[in-house]
Amino acid sequence: ECRVCGYRFTPEREKIYTAEEPRSMADMLTKAPTRFSAVDCPVCGCQIALAIRAPRIDFPAIVERHDADAEETEGGEDED
């Protein structure tokens, strides 16, 4: 539903595009861009944000785990 004119419609897959939120020059250097899926209202033409698109995270093929419970501490404790 359009928040400007109130027209209700179902977005067509072909008309959905990716938009980016405007940023200041300082934010361009420090923050990642906020991207979202959007569609234009067929009646008034305003942009309607559908969903925020999070950046993809690529994990390395081999992930090493550190298991602190399996290791024994050697002489690290002080006795009174």
N, C-alpha and C positions, 0 to 999 in steps of 0.2 A: 504494500500500500504506500502510495506517495504521501509524504508528510506535508507537502505544499498544497496540492490540489485535492487529495483524498482519493484519487483514482486507484482502484484495485486491479492488479494484473499479475499474471504469472510470467516471470522472466524467461525469455528464450535463451537457450544455451549459446547460440551464435552471437547474441547481443551482449553477453557478459564480457567485461574487459577488466584489466588490472589497472588501478589508479594508485597514485602516490600522494601522501599528505604533504602539503608545502612545508618547508623548513627554512629557518633563518640561516645565515652564513655560519654562525657559530655552531648551530646544530648539525650542519652538513659535515663539519670536521670531527664532531664528537659522537653523534648518535647515528644508528642505522636507520634507514628510511622506513616509514610505516606504510606498507602496501596493503591494499584491500581490493576485493572483487566488487565491482559496481556495475550498474545498469542505468540507462537513462529512462525517465518516465516518458511514455509515448504521447501523453497529452501536453504536459507543460515543459518537458525537456530537462528537468532538474536531475542532478546526479543522486542516485540512491545507493548507499553503501550496503553490501550484502554480508560480507564476512571479512575479517582481518586475516591477511595471509602472513603467517609466521615464516621466518627464514628456515630453510632446510638445514638440518644438522647432520653432518657426515661423521660417523664413528669410524675409528681405525679398524682394520681387519682383525687385529689381535689386541685384546684389552687385557692388561695385567691387573690382577687384583691383589691388594695387600690385606692379608688376613692377620689381624693383630692378635686374635685369640689363639692361633696356632703357634705363635712364637713365644719362647720363654725368655724372661728377662734374666740376665746374668749379673748378680751382685749389685744391682742398682738400688737396693733398698738399704737405708740406714737403720741399725738396731739401737735401741736405747738401753 
